[in-house]
Structures are given as C-alpha cells and as structure tokens.
C-alpha cells in the first residue's frame, strides 16, 4: 500500500512538471524579444522573468531596451501589487 502511494505521488510530480515546464519556458517570440529588452538591465534575471510574464499576457514587447511602452498598451498598463509598473 505504501509503495503504491509513493509511486502515485512520484508519478503525479513527474507529470505535473512535464506539463508545467513548457509554460515557464515561454515562446521563442517572447524569449528573443525579452532577451533584447533586458540586455542592459542591472537585474537581468528579474527583468527576463517579468518581461516573459508580460509578453505571454500581451503578445508584444516594446522595441528597444528602455521606454517605448506606448507601442504596447497592454504591456504599459500592467501594474504590480503596489501599483507600480509590472513590465520592464
């Protein structure tokens, strides 16, 4: 009984990670746009994370490494929990 329960738990974890990983990885479009957008960021890992989230929601990333947010209103208008801009 304990072995079958452990097998079920392990199987569930493996299947969950298999299906969740592609959504975390992002699309090739978002990855390339965010890599350029965050290329000069001081905190590149944080920039890539939030840029990827915003790109997945909005399907666009403003051109350049800073500014130009008027090109993508969805990206521009996303706010964090404190009311500041969410997208880099």
C-alpha positions as CSV (number, residue, x, y, z in Angstrom):
1,X,0.0,0.0,0.0
2,X,2.8,2.4,0.9
3,X,4.7,1.6,-2.2
4,X,1.7,2.2,-4.5
5,X,1.0,5.5,-2.8
6,X,4.7,6.6,-3.2
7,X,4.5,5.6,-6.9
8,X,1.3,7.6,-7.4
9,X,2.9,10.7,-5.7
10,X,6.1,10.4,-7.8
11,X,4.1,9.9,-11.0
12,X,1.9,12.9,-10.3
13,X,5.0,15.1,-9.6
14,X,6.7,14.0,-12.9
15,X,3.5,14.5,-15.0
16,X,2.9,17.9,-13.4
17,X,6.5,19.1,-14.1
18,X,6.2,17.8,-17.6
19,X,3.1,19.8,-18.4
20,X,4.1,23.0,-16.5
21,X,7.7,23.4,-17.8
22,X,6.7,24.5,-21.4
23,X,4.6,27.4,-20.0
24,X,7.5,28.6,-17.8
25,X,9.9,28.4,-20.7
26,X,7.9,30.8,-22.8
27,X,7.7,31.1,-26.6
28,X,10.6,31.7,-28.9
29,X,9.0,35.1,-29.8
30,X,8.9,36.2,-26.2
31,X,12.3,34.8,-25.4
32,X,14.0,36.6,-28.2
33,X,12.2,39.9,-27.6
34,X,12.8,39.8,-23.8
35,X,16.5,38.9,-24.2
36,X,17.0,42.1,-26.2
37,X,14.7,44.2,-24.0
38,X,16.6,43.1,-20.9
39,X,20.1,43.1,-22.4
40,X,21.2,46.2,-20.5
41,X,19.2,45.6,-17.3
42,X,21.1,45.6,-14.0
43,X,18.9,42.7,-12.7
44,X,18.7,40.6,-15.9
45,X,17.1,37.6,-14.3
46,X,14.3,39.7,-12.8
47,X,13.8,41.6,-16.0
48,X,13.5,38.4,-18.0
49,X,11.0,36.9,-15.6
50,X,8.6,39.8,-15.7
51,X,9.1,40.6,-19.3
52,X,8.2,37.0,-20.1
53,X,5.1,37.2,-18.0
54,X,4.0,40.4,-19.7
55,X,4.8,39.1,-23.2
56,X,2.8,35.9,-22.6
57,X,-0.2,38.0,-21.5
58,X,0.1,40.8,-24.1
59,X,1.8,39.1,-27.1
60,X,4.1,42.0,-27.6
61,X,7.2,43.6,-26.1
62,X,8.1,47.3,-26.8
63,X,11.2,47.8,-29.0
64,X,14.5,48.9,-27.5
65,X,16.0,48.3,-24.1
66,X,14.0,51.0,-22.3
67,X,10.9,53.1,-22.8
68,X,8.7,52.9,-26.0
69,X,5.9,51.4,-23.9
70,X,3.3,53.3,-25.9
71,X,3.9,50.7,-28.7
72,X,2.2,48.1,-26.5
73,X,-0.6,49.5,-24.3
74,X,-1.3,46.1,-22.5
75,X,2.4,45.9,-21.6
76,X,2.4,49.5,-20.5
77,X,-0.7,49.3,-18.3
78,X,0.1,46.1,-16.3
79,X,0.7,47.0,-12.6
80,X,2.3,45.1,-9.7
81,X,0.6,44.7,-6.4
82,X,2.0,48.1,-5.2
83,X,0.6,50.0,-8.2
84,X,3.9,50.4,-10.0
85,X,4.7,49.2,-13.5
86,X,5.0,45.4,-13.7
87,X,6.7,45.1,-17.1
88,X,10.3,46.3,-17.7
